[in-house]
Protein backbone atom coordinates (compact mmCIF):
# COMPACT_ATOMS: atom_id res chain seq x y z
CA UNK A 1 0.00 0.00 0.00
CA UNK A 2 1.28 3.42 -0.93
CA UNK A 3 1.62 5.99 1.91
CA UNK A 4 -0.69 8.98 1.92
CA UNK A 5 0.84 12.24 0.73
CA UNK A 6 1.94 14.45 3.58
CA UNK A 7 4.21 17.36 4.37
CA UNK A 8 5.83 17.34 7.81
CA UNK A 9 7.19 20.86 7.29
CA UNK A 10 3.70 22.23 6.60
CA UNK A 11 2.35 20.53 9.73
CA UNK A 12 5.20 22.01 11.77
CA UNK A 13 4.50 25.45 10.30
CA UNK A 14 0.87 25.28 11.43
CA UNK A 15 1.84 24.17 14.93
CA UNK A 16 4.61 26.74 15.18
CA UNK A 17 2.27 29.56 14.22
CA UNK A 18 -0.17 28.45 16.92
CA UNK A 19 2.60 28.42 19.54
CA UNK A 20 4.18 31.69 18.44
CA UNK A 21 1.07 33.73 17.53
CA UNK A 22 -1.30 32.22 20.05
CA UNK A 23 -5.06 32.26 20.06
CA UNK A 24 -5.60 34.15 16.79
CA UNK A 25 -3.48 31.61 14.91
CA UNK A 26 -5.32 28.75 16.59
CA UNK A 27 -8.70 30.10 15.47
CA UNK A 28 -7.39 30.63 11.96
CA UNK A 29 -5.97 27.10 11.81
CA UNK A 30 -9.18 25.60 13.22
CA UNK A 31 -11.12 27.16 10.34
CA UNK A 32 -9.08 25.14 7.85
CA UNK A 33 -7.80 21.97 9.55
CA UNK A 34 -8.64 19.57 12.32
CA UNK A 35 -6.44 17.19 14.26
CA UNK A 36 -7.40 14.36 11.92
CA UNK A 37 -5.88 16.29 8.99
CA UNK A 38 -2.37 15.81 10.38
CA UNK A 39 -0.47 12.80 9.06
CA UNK A 40 2.03 12.55 11.90
CA UNK A 41 0.38 11.37 15.15
CA UNK A 42 2.51 13.62 17.37
CA UNK A 43 1.44 16.68 15.36
CA UNK A 44 -2.20 15.65 15.55
CA UNK A 45 -1.87 15.26 19.33
CA UNK A 46 -0.33 18.71 19.74
CA UNK A 47 -3.03 20.35 17.62
CA UNK A 48 -5.83 18.48 19.39
CA UNK A 49 -4.50 19.44 22.82
CA UNK A 50 -4.31 23.08 21.72
CA UNK A 51 -7.95 22.96 20.64
CA UNK A 52 -8.98 21.21 23.86
CA UNK A 53 -7.17 23.75 25.96
CA UNK A 54 -9.18 26.53 24.34
CA UNK A 55 -12.40 24.63 24.95
CA UNK A 56 -11.49 24.36 28.65
CA UNK A 57 -12.09 28.11 28.94
CA UNK A 58 -15.47 28.52 27.16
CA UNK A 59 -16.40 31.66 29.09
CA UNK A 60 -13.61 33.61 27.37
CA UNK A 61 -14.55 35.72 24.41
CA UNK A 62 -12.78 35.06 21.14
CA UNK A 63 -10.95 38.38 21.37
CA UNK A 64 -9.60 37.79 24.88
CA UNK A 65 -6.05 36.64 25.38
CA UNK A 66 -5.50 32.99 26.18
CA UNK A 67 -3.87 32.43 29.57
CA UNK A 68 -0.22 31.55 29.12
CA UNK A 69 1.20 29.00 28.82
CA UNK A 70 -1.80 27.40 27.14
CA UNK A 71 0.52 25.31 25.01
CA UNK A 72 3.72 24.60 26.85
CA UNK A 73 6.67 25.36 24.63
CA UNK A 74 8.63 22.68 26.49
CA UNK A 75 5.92 20.10 25.73
CA UNK A 76 5.82 21.26 22.13
CA UNK A 77 9.59 20.92 21.77
CA UNK A 78 9.59 17.52 23.45
CA UNK A 79 6.89 16.25 21.12
CA UNK A 80 8.74 17.53 18.10
CA UNK A 81 11.95 15.82 19.22
CA UNK A 82 10.31 12.46 19.96
CA UNK A 83 10.16 9.94 17.21
N, C-alpha and C positions, 0 to 999 in steps of 0.2 A: 504494500500500500504506500502510496506517495504521501509525504508529509504536506500538511496544509501550508499555504504561503503565510509568511509572517515576517515581521521586521522588529527585531529586539530594540534597535535604536529608536524607532518611533514610539514603542511602548515606554522606553525610558524617558523620552522627551515629554510625554504626557505626564508621567509620574513626577518628573523633575519640576515641571511647571506648577503642578499642584502643590508640591512642597515649597517651592520658592515664592510663588505668587499667592498662595493661600486660597481662601474661600472663593474668590472670583474665578480663579482658574478651575477649581473643582466644579463649580456650577457650569462653567463653559464646557468642560470635559464631559460632564454627566448628560449634557444635551446631545452629545454625539456618540458616546460609547458607554458601555456597561462593563462590569467585571468579566462577564462571559465573552467579551470581544478580545480579551488579551490571550495570546497563545501561551505565554510562559506562566505557569501556575503561581510563581512568586510575585509576578507583576499583577496578576488578577487579585491575589490576596491583599496586596498593598492598596490597590484601588478600592476594593470592596471595604476594607477597614476604614479608609478615608471617608467613603460614603456613609458607612455606619456611624462613624464618629459624629458626622454632621446631623444624622437623624437622632442622635442621643440628646441633642439640644433643640427640640422642635419649637420651643417658645421664642427662639431668636429669630429676628427678622432677617431676610436675605441680605440686607445691606449692613447688618451688624458684623463686627469683626469676630472671627472664630477665636475662642480662647486658645492660647498657645501653651504648650506645644500640642496641637491637635493631631499632628502626625509627627511622631518622634523622628528627628533626623537620624538619630543613632539606630533606630529600628529600621528605617529606610535603608541606610547604608549597610546594615547587617544583612538585610534581605537581598540587596543587590550583590553582595559579596558571596552569599551562599550559592551553592550549586544546585 
